[in-house]
Amino acid sequence: MDKALRVFEFVCRATKDARVVDISKALDINKATVFRLLRTFVETGYMEQDPDTDRYRPTMKILSLGNSVMNKMEIRGLASDIIKELSEKSGESVHLSIKDGVMAVIIDKVEARTGTKVSFHIGRRSDLYSTGTGKVFLAHLPLNRLEDYLAETPLDAHTPMTIVDRTVLKRQLDEIRESGFSVDRQENNTGISCVAAPVRNYSDEVVASVSLTGPSVRIEHNIPRLSELILDYSSRISRKLGYHR
């Protein structure tokens, strides 16, 4: 059971489709066992194998399980009306995300109603270093955990704007802590930018991030107004979670 769970989690957390040999090497489980477990996951509908590359990836069946869990999450329910109002007020799409290991995961969203809109699906996973939401989480990690992350995580360029210099990234994280919000200027997707801020619980822990996402030409032109909105509405969600500082 332990091996099955480890293989299952590895494929789900992988940023690209996984090969048997990669899973075997990373988890120190022999290839025959990995293959047998993957076939079980395929047969039960939780994973699929690409016929051209023989690589494995999770299916939407896993997302349906995740959605069942997320529906029970206190933060999603408490934030629902607030992010709807934020979307209406800003005119942009809103995403509510949590941190899962070294990735940010969208747990709820509200799409902009008018104009050119940008929206990502619930369950979408993104790198922390290249997204506004992710940088919110990084900025509020304890220093030792941040240093571990920077030492262990390759900063691959998703676009020409991705920050791949650790010194530059650390300086930006300092600025995020100072201002209270972060900005993604086409760092994860060309032509798409976002403004994000942390959501805290009663113990001052950053448990989520809320972001405004849209076309870069519009977002970056309106950062002063959008940052004011995101700070206001993220604070409202935080107060719902018992944060009163």
N, C-alpha and C positions, 0 to 999 in steps of 0.2 A: 504493500500500500504506500509506503514511504517513497519508493522509487516512482510509482505511478504519479503521485502528486508532484514530485520534483520535475518529472518530464512534462506534465501538464502545465505547470507554472512556467517552465522555461519557454515553451512554445508560445504561451499567451503573452509573456512579457517581451519576447524577442521583437526587435524593431524591423526585422525582415523575416521572410519564410525560412524555416530551419531545416537543416540536413541531419540525417541520422548520425553521421560522423561528428558533426559539431556538437550535437546534444550529448553524445557518448563521451566526447572529450571533456566538455565543460562540467558534466555531472559525475564523471568517473563511473559510468555504468556501461557494461559491455553492449556492443552494437545489436546483438541478437535480442537482448532484453528490451532495448529502446525500440527496436523495430516492432516487436510483439505488442508493446504498450501502445505505440502509435496506431497500429492496425486496429486495436480495440477502440481507440478514440475515434477513428475514422468510421468504423462499423456502427458506432453509437451516435454518430452525427455531430460530434463535438469538434472534429477536425477534418480537414480535407487535404489530399495530396495533389500537388500540381503535376499533371501527367507529362509535362515537358521537362521539368527540372527535378522531379522526385522530391521536392521540398514540401514541408508541412506547414500549415497555418490553421489558426482557429476559425470556426464558423460562427455565424450569427446566433447559433443555438446557445453558445456561451454568453453572448451579450444578453440574451433573454433572461438567463439566470442572474446576470449582473443587475439587470433592470429590476428584477424582483427584490433583490437586496437593497438597491438604491431607493426604491419606493418606501422602504422602511427607515431610511436615514433621516434623522431629525433635521439636519441642516437643509436638506432639499425641500422638505415641507415648509420649514420656517422661512426660507428664502423665496419661495415661489412667487408670491404677490409682489415682493419687493423688486425682483428682477424684471417682472412684467412692467412695472411702473418705470423702472430705469430704462428699459428699451423704448417705451413710449416717449419718455422725456428726452432721451438722447437721439432717437431716430436710428440707432444702431442695434445690431444683434448683441445679445448678452449671453455669455457662457459662465457657468458656475463649475469650478473644477476642484479636485482634490489631488493630493500628492500620493502616488503609489510607487514606492521605491525611488527609482531615478527618472520617473516619468510623471507627467501631469495628465489627469484623466477627466474628461468632461462628464459631469453627472447630471446636468440640466442645462437647458438653453431656452432662449426666447428669440425668435427671428424678427428682424426689423420688418415693419409692415410696408414701408414705402421705399422708393428709390432703389439704387443698386445696393444689394445686400450681400453679406458674406456670413455663412453659417456652417458650423461643423457638427457632425453627428454626435449624439450622446454615446459615450464609450470610447471616443477618439483619444488616442494616447500620443503625447508629444514630448520631446526632450525638454528638460528644464532650462538649459542654458540658452535656448534659441527662441523662447516664447515669453511674452509679457507675463503670463500666468506663472510659468515655471520660474522665472527670475524672482517673482514675489516669494516663492517658497525658498529659493536659494538664499535670498537676502536675509531671511529670518531663521536660517539654520544656525545651531551653535557653531562656533568657529572651528572646532575640531572636526565636526561632521562636514562642514563646507570644505575644509582642506582635504579630507578624505575623498570627497566627491570630485574635486578638481584634479586630484592626483590619479584617480582611477577612471575618469570618464574622458574618452576621446572627444574633442570638440570639433566634430566634422562640420563642414560648411554645407548648410541646406540651400543657401542662396549666397550671392556675392556680398550680402549685408550681414551674414551671420558673424557674430563675434567669436573668433577662434583663438584669440590671445588671452591667456588666463589673467594677466595683469590688467588688461583693459576690462575684462569681465568683472574682476573683483572691484575695480574702481566704480563701475556702474552699479554694482550691488550696494556699495557704500552710499551712492546717490539715492538709490531706492529706499534704503533705510531712513535717509534724511528727509526725503520728500513725501514718503508714504505710498508712492505709486510707481509703477514701472511702465515702460513703453517698449513695444516690439515694433521696430521700423523695418518691416519686410525681412526679418531675420529668419523666419521659418518658411514663409511662403511669399514669393515675389508678388508685389502688388497689394499685399494684405498687411495691415498694421492693427495694433490693438493697444489699449490702455488698461492696466489691471491694478487691483489693490487687494490687500489681504483681508480675510475674514477671521476674526479671533473668537475664542470661546471664553468662558468665565475665568479660566486660569491664564489668560493672555497668550495662549498657544495659537499659532496660525494653523487653522484646520482646513481652510479652503481659500480660494481666490475667485474673485468676480472680475470679468473683463468685458470691455466694449470692443467689438471687432467690426472692421469695415474696410472699404477700399483705402489704400494708403493716401491717395490724394486728398481724401476727405478727412480721415482720422488725423493725419499729421498737421493739417491746417487748423484743426480745432482742439489741439491738445490742452490748452489752458481751460477751456470750458468742459471738456470731457474728463479731465483729471479732477476737476472740482466735483463733478457729478459722481464719479466712481468712488471718490473718498467719502462722500456723503452717504451713498447707498451701501457701500461695504460696511460703513459704521452702523447703519441701521440693521443689517443682518447680524453683525457682531453683538449688538445690544440684545437682539432676540435670543442669542446664545448665552447671554448672561455676562457679556463683557461691559464693564461700566467705567473704565478708566478714561 
